[in-house]
């Protein structure tokens, strides 16, 4: 007979002997942590009679109040254009210049989504390269900005639903950065252009069709109107 | 029998038992193989005597970790108990005269007592810890629209089964990608409340919130190291979305990747030494690892499966779950050292529970995405139906 059966029989015998004529042992009582007792974090959260956990605005003012690491440099730090994975040791700290030094506008410059609405740039699935069919639009935006030096620009990057959420947030940012890079190459100062990615959070068409997907893969232009308009 | 005689019977019996145990060779420990090529069968168990809410709670807790609730005469195990009003339960096993245990619970709510009983049952039978008293964070589309007609999204925390849900943000903005600080009631998440995607840290006991990363460009995909000291995140401050690591408060950021593609969705190995993430450095999205202290990135072999995103490392270190985004989203699991990746369910964004057995993920399409629980060994899936609305991006307390 195997070991488990031996142990089982031994225990049954002992327990049978024990249980004859004896009162049953009392149940084990497990006290659960109540309010005020120290316990694992998850339980003490539950024992707190929560009203709504309302976040305070501590340390989080909107707009330009905080712009770490931005020394306003306009030189773009290029990433490796040669393809393939990088091999170098990256534990050395980065220099202070951010490649994405465009302004982080606050609420003081009013938004204008209409003027450049017709120049929305569209992308291929899972790609961030600017198609040649879109070059004219980007050029038009560059011309507008040169003619209106008081205005700044936000490029919004968007994706269709077929990528996962955070992947699409990164892809949307890549699309916005690609547009920005092209604008800079056309002579727009980098400091005037900011990028925001919304991933797939803001589709213009929620249908699950190829047509809808192609409308959602886009870069939108939002002007931040300056004081002195020259047009 | 008088109590004195009863006690001496008891003592002599126990002495006999101890002697027998010493003399017997040691029993072989039962090792439950949690992930196998073959689907594991479920364990039939019967629940007797509990009021409806307690029985429902026990049913959910047990069925998500591989138990099947059965009727009379069919269970390998039976739990007899009640709640009068405190929950008590006796766990019986077919073929054994003596209960596996007999317990009663006090304090907390009836629901939390039921969860405690479920955890005890799971531990007693499977030898592994239960998850019935754990929590999740997630985000839900709120249904309202913002000033730019965008769909708004807020962060919530709930019990893992969706009960006791509490809103964490109420900014009427877009808050996404919540992640727990291990061992603490603290979340990091991405929010557009400043107008830009920034990473914040929020203490859930005080609601105090501080910025962690608000560089120009994208700040998102925060993942906290297992010891709670560092955060991995995706920043595009250098002109390309890349993997960075900083102290938990965002200080001392270091860039870990610099590729011609872009990176997303980092996760940590349980020993805190390695970060696994998605990169398009080689074309289609694939999984890579990089030492958290810096170094070369290495592709993770996934047996030819491409478009791999959203990796999550099991707490026991053995597995990486991820989303395959080739058309319909699917949950795959691959050994953490690479190898054959196996499909487990339609869905996306897997997050392991502390038991390294259960995965919470998202399934369905916008606008009705929902959270769901996968029991990996039995491959059974159970929706977290208590959470209504379009919710996604779950994170499990560790």
Interface residues (C-beta under 8 A of the other chain):
Chain A: X3 X4 X6 X7 X8 X10 X11 X12 X13 X14 X15 X16 X17 X18 X19 X20 X21 X22 X23 X27 X28 X29 X30 X31 X32 X33 X34 X41 X42 X43 X44 X45 X46 X47 X48 X50 X52 X53 X54 X55 X56 X57 X58 X59 X60 X62 X63 X66 X67 X68 X69 X70 X76 X77 X78 X79 X80 X81 X82 X83 X84 X85 X86 X87 X88 X89 X90 X91 X93 X94 X98 X99 X100 X101 X102 X104 X105 X106 X113 X126 X128 X161 X162 X163 X164 X165 X166 X167 X169 X170 X171 X173 X174 X177 X181 X194 X195 X196 X197 X198 X201 X202 X206 X208
Chain B: X1 X3 X5 X6 X9 X10 X12 X13 X14 X16 X17 X20 X21 X24 X25 X26 X27 X28 X88 X90 X96 X97 X98 X101 X102 X103 X104 X105 X106 X107 X108 X112 X113 X116 X120 X133 X134 X135 X148 X149 X150 X151 X153 X157 X159 X164 X166 X167 X168 X169 X170 X171 X174 X176 X177 X183 X184 X185 X190 X192 X193 X194 X195 X196 X197 X200 X202 X204 X205 X207 X208 X209 X210 X211 X214 X215 X216 X217 X218 X220 X221 X234 X236 X237 X238 X239 X240 X241 X242 X253 X254 X255 X256 X257 X258 X259 X260 X262 X263 X264 X265 X278 X279 X281 X282 X284 X285 X288 X293 X294 X295 X296 X297 X299 X309 X310 X323 X325 X327 X329 X348 X349 X365 X366 X367 X392 X393 X397
